């Protein structure tokens, strides 16, 4: 009897796996699944970030509050407050095919923002490790 229960459970598990969303199908007339788009989510040091900016490879996204932004920010950056109620709506409207360098004060909010952007299918997102504090510590310029 134990052998029959084992066979039954094995069959049920196999059936559930076959019916699960995202499971491959093996029908002769089915088309293969589309290739997944590769997302780049990378943490970069201030010097690497500066190179990305100077090579015009990224749009700089500052996710600090407007008050923090006004106290000093990376030249040319766009401010979208991570703490704002409309943050998700605002980033969802950005061009997902562009590369973004995201930063906050120390790296906590930017890491969360980058994760949210990845979930929204942004293709390339860089997180400035240590935030603008690390940027300043590296002697890199900010503007007011």
C-alpha positions as a printed NumPy array, in Angstrom:
array([[  0.   ,   0.   ,   0.   ],
       [  2.873,   2.412,   0.775],
       [  4.228,   1.849,  -2.751],
       [  0.868,   2.857,  -4.29 ],
       [  0.739,   6.024,  -2.161],
       [  4.278,   6.938,  -3.249],
       [  3.406,   6.424,  -6.921],
       [  0.222,   8.447,  -6.499],
       [  2.038,  11.351,  -4.783],
       [  4.752,  11.301,  -7.435],
       [  2.112,  11.506, -10.159],
       [  0.31 ,  14.378,  -8.395],
       [  3.56 ,  16.343,  -7.97 ],
       [  4.464,  15.788, -11.632],
       [  1.013,  16.966, -12.705],
       [  1.188,  20.084, -10.516],
       [  4.62 ,  20.943, -11.873],
       [  3.403,  20.52 , -15.435],
       [  0.415,  22.808, -14.818],
       [  2.306,  25.469, -12.85 ],
       [  2.597,  28.908, -14.485],
       [  5.806,  29.217, -16.432],
       [  6.248,  25.489, -16.826],
       [  7.518,  24.33 , -20.185],
       [  5.001,  22.602, -22.397],
       [  5.916,  19.62 , -24.474],
       [  3.12 ,  19.598, -27.037],
       [  4.382,  19.065, -30.573],
       [  2.711,  22.21 , -31.882],
       [  3.873,  24.513, -29.087],
       [  6.392,  27.25 , -29.724],
       [  9.45 ,  27.551, -27.514],
       [  9.289,  30.211, -24.815],
       [ 10.652,  33.63 , -25.776],
       [ 14.179,  34.348, -24.669],
       [ 14.225,  36.184, -21.361],
       [ 15.475,  39.747, -21.407],
       [ 18.626,  40.067, -19.376],
       [ 18.535,  42.789, -16.736],
       [ 21.697,  44.436, -15.455],
       [ 21.517,  45.456, -11.807],
       [ 24.935,  46.341, -10.495],
       [ 26.399,  48.176,  -7.523],
       [ 29.143,  50.605,  -8.563],
       [ 31.732,  52.619,  -6.661],
       [ 31.816,  56.417,  -7.026],
       [ 34.717,  56.355,  -9.501],
       [ 32.882,  53.832, -11.696],
       [ 29.723,  55.951, -11.456],
       [ 31.627,  59.072, -12.482],
       [ 32.937,  57.247, -15.575],
       [ 29.421,  56.112, -16.521],
       [ 28.232,  59.713, -16.18 ],
       [ 31.141,  61.274, -18.078],
       [ 30.744,  58.698, -20.87 ],
       [ 27.034,  59.662, -21.012],
       [ 26.001,  56.049, -20.493],
       [ 23.472,  56.684, -17.697],
       [ 20.708,  58.951, -16.509],
       [ 21.386,  59.922, -12.89 ],
       [ 18.401,  59.367, -10.629],
       [ 18.556,  60.837,  -7.114],
       [ 15.933,  59.194,  -4.885],
       [ 16.459,  61.425,  -1.857],
       [ 13.913,  63.941,  -0.586],
       [ 13.673,  67.319,  -2.349],
       [ 15.301,  68.941,   0.694],
       [ 18.262,  66.558,   0.533],
       [ 18.523,  67.111,  -3.221],
       [ 18.567,  70.901,  -2.75 ],
       [ 21.441,  70.607,  -0.254],
       [ 23.699,  69.23 ,  -2.995],
       [ 23.357,  66.749,  -5.849],
       [ 25.247,  65.241,  -8.776],
       [ 25.132,  67.6  , -11.763],
       [ 22.374,  66.764, -14.218],
       [ 20.571,  64.363, -11.888],
       [ 16.802,  63.963, -11.722],
       [ 15.127,  63.896,  -8.309],
       [ 12.343,  61.393,  -7.674],
       [ 11.737,  61.026,  -3.928],
       [ 11.679,  57.37 ,  -2.875],
       [  9.535,  58.289,   0.143],
       [  6.878,  60.058,  -1.973],
       [  3.506,  58.391,  -2.394],
       [  3.782,  58.626,  -6.189],
       [  7.321,  57.17 ,  -6.429],
       [  6.24 ,  53.944,  -8.145],
       [  4.046,  55.824, -10.614],
       [  6.834,  58.258, -11.474],
       [  9.498,  55.616, -12.089],
       [  7.044,  53.507, -14.081],
       [  6.809,  56.419, -16.558],
       [ 10.579,  56.476, -17.182],
       [ 12.092,  54.971, -20.339],
       [ 12.928,  51.388, -19.355],
       [ 15.409,  50.979, -22.202],
       [ 17.712,  53.686, -20.779],
       [ 20.47 ,  52.941, -18.265],
       [ 20.093,  54.581, -14.851],
       [ 22.52 ,  55.357, -12.041],
       [ 20.46 ,  55.497,  -8.85 ],
       [ 21.619,  56.974,  -5.563],
       [ 20.376,  58.257,  -2.238],
       [ 22.223,  59.483,   0.856],
       [ 23.922,  56.247,   1.912],
       [ 22.627,  53.428,  -0.302],
       [ 19.602,  52.005,   1.518],
       [ 16.811,  53.762,  -0.392],
       [ 18.636,  53.437,  -3.702],
       [ 18.965,  49.664,  -3.256],
       [ 15.208,  49.445,  -2.7  ],
       [ 14.551,  51.751,  -5.659],
       [ 16.799,  49.631,  -7.903],
       [ 14.948,  46.479,  -6.857],
       [ 11.629,  48.177,  -7.679],
       [ 12.984,  49.254, -11.068],
       [ 14.142,  45.737, -11.82 ],
       [ 10.632,  44.465, -11.038],
       [  9.305,  47.023, -13.529],
       [ 11.598,  45.553, -16.21 ],
       [ 14.177,  48.314, -16.453],
       [ 17.024,  46.849, -18.475],
       [ 20.068,  48.493, -16.881],
       [ 20.222,  49.946, -13.383],
       [ 23.351,  50.856, -11.437],
       [ 23.24 ,  51.51 ,  -7.692],
       [ 25.822,  53.988,  -6.368],
       [ 27.398,  52.077,  -3.495],
       [ 27.421,  54.246,  -0.365],
       [ 25.216,  56.906,  -1.943],
       [ 26.109,  60.547,  -2.283],
       [ 28.052,  60.312,   0.98 ],
       [ 30.543,  57.974,  -0.738],
       [ 30.511,  60.259,  -3.805],
       [ 31.511,  63.242,  -1.629],
       [ 34.071,  61.156,   0.313],
       [ 35.71 ,  60.323,  -3.025],
       [ 36.116,  64.065,  -3.621],
       [ 33.65 ,  64.146,  -6.496],
       [ 31.659,  67.325,  -7.201],
       [ 28.109,  68.198,  -6.195],
       [ 26.061,  71.218,  -7.159],
       [ 23.289,  73.111,  -5.432]])
